[in-house]
């Protein structure tokens, strides 16, 4: 079966959500390292700053994919739902499972519509 755009967007959301979580963990570990060392050099600050920027960027890409997928399946995005995507590190499992269920329902509707169209 050909992979639908909704499946591709869902896979992309999973990828960028996981990247965001991993980069956040690296960012927190670097901050803890800086605190534990008490005296750090500029390289550690630079790497920590870059990982923070990477975390923000990965979260933004994840949010963008989330919005694109919701629009693709014809769902409206509420303001609290949009703002909750900023907390992807905490809410990712919940948001992903909810989105996966919505995509499955969308694909089932599309399959039924396609079957009805072919029987005509």
N, C-alpha and C positions, 0 to 999 in steps of 0.2 A: 504494500500500500504506500502510495506517495505521501511523504510527510507534509502536512498542512502548514501554512504560515503560522497558525496559532500554536502548533507544536514547536515550531522553530523559536517563536518568541518566548514560549514557556521555558524551553531549554536555555535560551539566552538569559532569561531572568534568573534561572537557577545558577548559571555560571557566574553572572555578575554579583548576585547575592552572596555566593560563597567567596568570591574574590574580596568583596567588601568586608566580610566577616574576618577573613584571614589577615587582610591588611590592617584591620582594626586591632587584632590581637598582636601583630608585630609592633604597631604603634604604641600600644600600652606596655608591651615588654620593653621597648626602647625607653619609654618614659621612666619605667621602674628602674632600669639600668642606670639612667642618669641620676635618679634620686639616690640609689644605693651607693654609687661611686662618690657622691658628694662633690667631686672635682672632675669635671669632664673637659674634653677638648672640643674644638669647633667642629670636628668631623662628626662626632656623635650628635651634636645639635643639628647639623645639616641633614644627616640621615633621618633623624626623628622628624624634622620639618618636612622632608620629602615624603616620608611615609604617611604623615598627616594629610598632605596634599593628595597623595594617591588614594587614601581612604575617602576623602571628600569626593574625588573624581569617580571612584568606583561606585559610591553611593548614588551619585548623580546619574551615572549610566544605568544603574539598576532601576532607579526611579523612572527614567525615560522609557526603558523597556516595559516596565509595569504599565505606564500610561498608554503606550502604543498597543500593548496587548489588550487592555481593557477597551480601548476604542475599537480595536479590530473585531472583538467579539460583540460589540454593540452595547457595552455597559457604560453607565455614567459613573464618574469618579466624584465622590463627595469630598468636601474640604478636609474633614478629619481623616478620611482614608488616604488622601494625598499626603497630608502631613505625617501620617504614621509611617510612610515609606522612609522618612528620615531616620527612624529608629530601626532600621533593617537588622542591625546587630541583635536586637532583642526580639523583634517580631517576625523575623524571616520565616521560621517554620510555620507559624500560623498563616501569614500572608501567602506563602507558597502553596500550602495545602488548600486554602480557600480558592486561590486562583486556579489551581489544577482542577478542582471540582467544577468551577465555572467553565473552563475550557472543555472539559469532558461533556458537559451539558450542551455547550455550543456545537461541538463536533457531532453529537448525536442528532441534534436538530438539523444540522446541515446534511447528514447522511440520510435522514428520513425525507427531507425535501428533495434530495437528489434521486432517491428511489421512486418517489411519487412522480417526478418529472420523467424518469425513464419509462414508467409504465404507461404513460399517455400515448 
